[in-house]
Amino acid sequence: MTSADVSFELITALLILGGALLALIRAVKGPTTYDRVLAVNVFGTKTVIILALLGYIGNRSGYLDIAVLYALVNFLGTVALLRFVESRRFFQ
């Protein structure tokens, strides 16, 4: 890896972290519950991207496996949370 590759990957990671920060701000300030749920989902997606990028930078394939698993948990958690918000009760 050259220094240009490392700086490009660093800039990419910083931009992704900036987007995650904006998603966290929306999760706190969101005017509706759906905005907050969407912001948490976006933050989870940014986490998956960061994990995949770290796996690529460090040449570790295990990070990609963890990223895929976290993406699945993020999706299922979002669906479950939206179903709960829609019905306002558990196990229906």
Secondary structure as GFF3:
##gff-version 3
##sequence-region A 1 92
A	DSSP	alpha_helix	3	29	.	.	.	ID=ss1
A	DSSP	alpha_helix	33	58	.	.	.	ID=ss2
A	DSSP	alpha_helix	61	87	.	.	.	ID=ss3
###
